[in-house]
Amino acid sequence: MAVTYKRLFHLLIDRKIQPSELTDMAGFSANILTRMRRDQYVSLDSIEKICLALNCKVDEILEFIPKEKEK
């Protein structure tokens, strides 16, 4: 399975939060944001920081997708 962070970026748009603001709010580097844009691995620690900053649940910012649907 793979992970997509499209839900996070939709949530940011809905809340009118710039991605750069999120890095300040949650206290993580811009590199993490780049990894999320590319749907790459992000540590659970970073996910937790984002959820705490946005007051949301994990399933509101990421989604697991089956391998055959990745492309």
Backbone as a chain_set.jsonl record, in Angstrom:
{"seq": "MAVTYKRLFHLLIDRKIQPSELTDMAGFSANILTRMRRDQYVSLDSIEKICLALNCKVDEILEFIPKEKEK", "coords": {"N": [[0.829, -1.191, 0.0], [0.328, 2.271, -0.555], [0.674, 5.753, 0.321], [-1.26, 8.717, 0.146], [-1.304, 12.234, 0.33], [-3.224, 14.002, -0.408], [-5.597, 14.742, 0.81], [-4.736, 16.316, 2.947], [-3.765, 18.636, 1.652], [-6.105, 19.547, 0.481], [-7.544, 20.092, 2.779], [-6.011, 22.185, 3.834], [-6.494, 24.143, 1.885], [-9.266, 24.474, 2.227], [-9.285, 25.558, 4.797], [-7.944, 27.849, 4.377], [-5.147, 28.043, 4.727], [-1.783, 28.51, 4.181], [0.695, 26.281, 2.876], [3.293, 26.854, 3.812], [2.715, 28.189, 6.162], [1.736, 26.118, 7.658], [4.047, 24.637, 8.192], [5.283, 26.308, 10.033], [3.325, 26.39, 12.067], [3.153, 23.688, 12.881], [5.759, 23.017, 13.323], [7.784, 21.729, 11.714], [10.174, 20.864, 9.101], [10.539, 22.367, 5.805], [11.227, 20.413, 4.064], [9.768, 18.15, 4.79], [7.236, 18.835, 3.93], [7.67, 18.918, 1.173], [8.185, 16.211, 0.727], [5.659, 15.211, 1.299], [4.13, 16.351, -0.726], [5.057, 14.849, -2.822], [4.074, 12.422, -2.204], [5.627, 10.731, -0.579], [7.351, 8.811, 1.988], [6.644, 9.853, 5.282], [7.417, 10.548, 8.609], [5.732, 9.2, 11.491], [5.823, 10.889, 13.632], [5.917, 13.446, 12.453], [3.416, 13.448, 11.204], [1.802, 13.382, 13.462], [2.398, 15.904, 14.596], [1.293, 17.584, 12.654], [-1.425, 16.892, 12.788], [-2.001, 17.707, 15.416], [-1.521, 20.473, 15.202], [-3.458, 21.224, 13.336], [-5.705, 20.348, 14.543], [-7.005, 17.862, 13.911], [-7.855, 14.557, 12.652], [-5.898, 11.659, 11.731], [-6.922, 10.345, 9.439], [-8.028, 12.441, 8.119], [-6.046, 13.742, 6.812], [-4.474, 12.017, 5.348], [-4.462, 9.207, 3.093], [-4.658, 5.764, 2.502], [-3.7, 3.932, -0.322], [-4.279, 1.257, -2.593], [-1.655, -0.671, -4.156], [-2.037, -1.138, -6.977], [-3.538, 1.042, -7.749], [-1.922, 3.233, -7.524], [-0.657, 4.561, -9.662]], "CA": [[0.0, 0.0, 0.0], [0.993, 3.567, -0.589], [-0.048, 6.816, 1.015], [-1.4, 9.992, -0.539], [-1.592, 13.323, 1.258], [-4.121, 14.948, -1.083], [-6.578, 15.238, 1.786], [-4.097, 17.394, 3.702], [-3.712, 19.845, 0.84], [-7.482, 20.021, 0.364], [-7.883, 20.665, 4.084], [-5.34, 23.48, 3.923], [-7.239, 25.069, 1.025], [-10.543, 24.751, 2.892], [-9.043, 26.398, 5.976], [-7.189, 29.027, 3.916], [-3.825, 28.002, 5.353], [-0.697, 28.274, 3.235], [1.574, 25.198, 3.329], [4.411, 27.403, 4.593], [2.179, 28.486, 7.494], [1.634, 24.834, 8.361], [5.368, 24.261, 8.703], [5.494, 27.105, 11.247], [2.35, 25.965, 13.08], [3.428, 22.334, 13.356], [7.155, 22.915, 13.734], [8.594, 20.777, 10.952], [10.911, 21.516, 8.022], [9.929, 22.43, 4.477], [11.523, 19.135, 3.427], [8.646, 17.251, 5.068], [6.166, 19.273, 3.04], [8.053, 18.459, -0.163], [7.973, 14.76, 0.702], [4.213, 14.976, 1.266], [3.666, 16.699, -2.082], [5.473, 13.748, -3.692], [3.5, 11.193, -1.63], [6.71, 9.909, -0.063], [7.278, 8.483, 3.405], [6.772, 10.891, 6.306], [7.377, 9.868, 9.909], [4.53, 9.332, 12.299], [6.038, 12.076, 14.461], [5.497, 14.597, 11.655], [1.962, 13.33, 11.046], [1.224, 13.774, 14.748], [2.538, 17.361, 14.713], [0.324, 18.199, 11.754], [-2.764, 16.676, 13.354], [-2.146, 18.574, 16.587], [-1.583, 21.865, 14.746], [-4.723, 21.455, 12.62], [-6.789, 19.792, 15.348], [-7.714, 16.928, 13.05], [-7.474, 13.152, 12.774], [-4.996, 11.177, 10.689], [-7.65, 10.038, 8.201], [-8.407, 13.691, 7.466], [-4.908, 14.301, 6.074], [-3.843, 11.035, 4.467], [-5.283, 8.086, 2.656], [-3.915, 4.618, 1.98], [-4.197, 3.486, -1.618], [-3.696, -0.017, -3.022], [-0.553, -0.559, -5.104], [-2.461, -1.069, -8.374], [-4.151, 2.348, -8.016], [-0.928, 4.275, -7.294], [-0.305, 5.277, -10.888]], "C": [[0.871, 1.251, 0.0], [0.107, 4.588, 0.116], [-0.121, 8.038, 0.111], [-1.835, 11.043, 0.482], [-2.491, 14.38, 0.63], [-5.133, 15.544, -0.117], [-6.015, 16.393, 2.61], [-4.145, 18.691, 2.912], [-5.099, 20.414, 0.576], [-7.936, 20.686, 1.664], [-7.249, 22.045, 4.258], [-6.061, 24.523, 3.072], [-8.549, 25.46, 1.686], [-10.38, 25.706, 4.072], [-8.254, 27.673, 5.661], [-5.852, 29.173, 4.64], [-2.799, 27.697, 4.266], [0.177, 27.127, 3.761], [2.752, 25.706, 4.169], [3.961, 27.781, 6.007], [2.095, 27.208, 8.321], [2.978, 24.419, 8.934], [5.691, 25.037, 9.974], [4.591, 26.639, 12.383], [2.736, 24.636, 13.722], [4.877, 22.128, 13.769], [7.935, 21.825, 13.023], [9.211, 21.505, 9.766], [10.132, 21.492, 6.703], [10.171, 21.13, 3.713], [10.38, 18.142, 3.625], [7.487, 17.576, 4.126], [6.436, 18.821, 1.599], [7.817, 16.961, -0.296], [6.48, 14.43, 0.614], [3.64, 15.308, -0.11], [3.983, 15.571, -3.065], [4.922, 12.402, -3.233], [4.574, 10.215, -1.193], [6.525, 9.688, 1.436], [7.5, 9.717, 4.281], [6.599, 10.194, 7.647], [6.054, 10.124, 10.636], [4.626, 10.548, 13.215], [5.581, 13.338, 13.725], [3.988, 14.609, 11.451], [1.263, 13.799, 12.317], [1.28, 15.291, 14.933], [1.506, 18.088, 13.857], [-1.085, 18.074, 12.317], [-3.007, 17.561, 14.573], [-2.298, 20.04, 16.179], [-2.92, 22.189, 14.083], [-5.945, 20.973, 13.393], [-7.66, 18.86, 14.491], [-7.224, 15.507, 13.313], [-6.619, 12.746, 11.578], [-5.743, 10.933, 9.376], [-8.171, 11.283, 7.493], [-7.269, 14.27, 6.632], [-4.212, 13.301, 5.165], [-4.798, 9.909, 4.157], [-4.365, 6.99, 2.13], [-4.55, 4.196, 0.666], [-3.528, 2.17, -1.977], [-2.636, 0.208, -4.089], [-1.021, -0.375, -6.549], [-3.105, 0.27, -8.738], [-3.173, 3.502, -7.874], [-0.692, 5.132, -8.524], [-1.508, 5.89, -11.452]], "O": [[1.997, 1.256, 0.497], [-1.045, 4.316, 0.455], [0.833, 8.355, -0.6], [-2.633, 10.766, 1.378], [-2.518, 15.524, 1.083], [-5.481, 16.72, -0.22], [-6.733, 17.339, 2.932], [-4.525, 19.732, 3.448], [-5.258, 21.629, 0.46], [-8.621, 21.709, 1.648], [-7.887, 22.964, 4.773], [-6.22, 25.667, 3.499], [-8.91, 26.637, 1.708], [-11.235, 26.557, 4.315], [-7.939, 28.464, 6.551], [-5.477, 30.254, 5.096], [-2.946, 26.729, 3.52], [0.376, 27.014, 4.97], [3.158, 25.051, 5.129], [4.751, 27.698, 6.948], [2.349, 27.214, 9.525], [3.041, 23.901, 10.05], [6.303, 24.493, 10.894], [5.034, 26.508, 13.524], [2.658, 24.473, 14.94], [5.193, 21.176, 14.482], [8.671, 21.073, 13.662], [8.821, 22.63, 9.454], [9.201, 20.707, 6.521], [9.403, 20.785, 2.815], [10.063, 17.375, 2.715], [6.841, 16.674, 3.592], [5.52, 18.393, 0.898], [7.308, 16.496, -1.316], [6.088, 13.481, -0.065], [2.755, 14.605, -0.598], [3.25, 15.368, -4.033], [5.259, 11.363, -3.801], [4.449, 9.009, -1.409], [5.661, 10.296, 2.067], [8.413, 10.509, 4.052], [5.724, 9.342, 7.797], [5.373, 11.125, 10.413], [3.611, 11.165, 13.535], [4.929, 14.199, 14.315], [3.356, 15.664, 11.519], [0.264, 14.516, 12.262], [0.305, 15.894, 15.382], [0.92, 19.083, 14.283], [-1.846, 19.042, 12.321], [-4.1, 18.104, 14.74], [-3.114, 20.764, 16.75], [-3.453, 23.287, 14.245], [-7.08, 21.163, 12.957], [-8.871, 19.045, 14.368], [-6.299, 15.288, 14.094], [-6.623, 13.412, 10.543], [-5.238, 11.283, 8.309], [-8.698, 11.189, 6.385], [-7.487, 15.182, 5.835], [-3.436, 13.698, 4.296], [-5.793, 9.687, 4.849], [-3.411, 7.262, 1.4], [-5.773, 4.111, 0.55], [-2.344, 1.98, -1.701], [-2.713, 1.176, -4.845], [-0.468, 0.452, -7.274], [-3.207, 0.599, -9.92], [-3.558, 4.652, -8.085], [-0.541, 6.347, -8.398], [-1.438, 6.545, -12.492]]}, "num_chains": 1, "name": "protein.A"}
